[in-house]
Amino acid sequence: MCHYCAAVLPHSGCPLSFGLAARTDQPFSISFVESEKEQHRSPPIYRRYSLRYGPGSSIIPPGYGTEPSVLWDESNGGRTADQVCELTGPWYPRANPADFEEIRNLYHHSNTKLAMAYDIQEQRKQEMRPLLSKHARQQQQQHARPPSRP
């Protein structure tokens, strides 16, 4: 799947798909998809869950929140995206240049760590919902008050 537009097959215009169509050992190659069809398996669909739009030196926000990599391992908060990927898996896959080993690991990662992190994330959202609702009501009340007169 193209990380830029979520297309299953490589195509022109996306840096990640450049040169992959000719390689048969890559999970995004046309021949790989065709061999899956020949074996009566569905063509692979890789969920786009994250894409590193920033540099690998970007700091992952620490603390109480819903960031999947931090929900999986709290110590990922405060690390750079590169450090998180090196230490705990491809949470923030590189877009360009593509790291093909990282791409190969995405399927396993998304079905194990990411799936568990999404379960934790849903629980965290349930915990946060009343707090966020209360905060939103307070904000509305503040903006609804008439300005005080001097």
N, C-alpha and C positions, 0 to 999 in steps of 0.2 A: 504494500500500500504506500502510496506517495504521502510523505509526511506533510507536504504543503497543501494538497487538495483532497486527500483521503481516497484517491483513485487506487483500485486494487492492482492494476497493471501499470508498469512504468510507461512514461510518455514524455514527449519533449516539453521543455519549458520548466521542468523541475530539476534543480541541481542534484537531488538525491537519486533520481532515476537515470542520470547520465551514465551510460556505459553498462548498465545492469542487464539490459535486454539480451546482450550477447553472451553473458556468463550463465552457465547452467547450474553452478554451485550456489547461486544466490537465491534466497527465498522470494525475491521479487521478480525473478526472470520469467519471461514468457514460457520458456521450456519447462520450468518448474511447475508453473500453474497448469500447463497442458498435461504434464505427467500426472498431476493430482487428478485431473479430470479423467484421464485414461484408466486410472486405478479406481474409478467411481467414487472419488472423494470430492467433497466440495472444494472449490478453489479457496485458498486461505484468505481470510479477511483479517487484517491487522488493525485493531482499534487504535485510533489516534488518541492517546490520552495525555500526551505532554509533548511539547516541542520546545527545545531550547531556543528562544528568540534572543536571549541575551548571551553575553560571553560566559565562558566556563568559570570566570572569576566572580560571577554574581553570587551574592550571599543569600542563602536560603533563610527566610525569616524564622527565628526561634520562637518558642513559647506556645501558648495555648491557641490552637487554630485548627484548620482543616487541611493543611498541606499534607498530601499522602506520604511523602518520604519522611516527614517528621512524625506522623502518626505511626509509621512502621518502626522508626528508631528515633527517639527524641533527640539523640545526640547529633542528628543530621541538621538540626536547626543551628544556624550560625556557621555552617560549613559552606564552602563554595560548591557550585553545581558539579564541577569536575571532581572534587573530593567525594561528594555523595555518590557519584557514579562509580568511582574507583572502589569505594568501601562497601557499598550496599546494593549495587546494581544499577541498571540503566533507567533511573527515575527521570532523568533529563537527557534524552538522546540527542546526540549532536546532529545537526542538520547539514552542516557543511564545514569541513569535509566529513563525509559519512564514515562512521566507524562500523565496519561490517561485522565485527565480532559482537559489538553492542546490538546491532540489528538482529543477529541470530539469537541473542539472548532475550529479546523482547517477548517472544511468545511465552517462554517459561516464566519470565518475570511478571507478565501481565496476568497469568493464570495462578500465580502463587502470591507473591508479596503485594502486588497491586490490588488483587481481588480482596485480600485480607484488609489492606489499608482502606479500601472503599467501604467495607463493612464497618470499620472503626469510624470512618469519616461520617457515615450516616448516623451512628450513635452520637458522635460529637455534635452534629448539626441539631439533633433532637435536644441535646443539653443546652445548646446556645440559643435555640429559637425563643424561649421565654425571655432571655436576657436581651436579645436583639429587639424583640417586640416592645419590651419596656423602654428601651433606649429610643426607639422610633417614636413611641407615644410622647416621651418627654421632649423630643425635638419638635414634634408637631405642636405641642402646647406652648413651647417657647416662641415659636414663630407665629402662633395665633394670637398672642397677647398684643393688645394695642400698645404702641410706644408710650412711655411715661412722659408727662408734660412737665416742663420746667417751672 
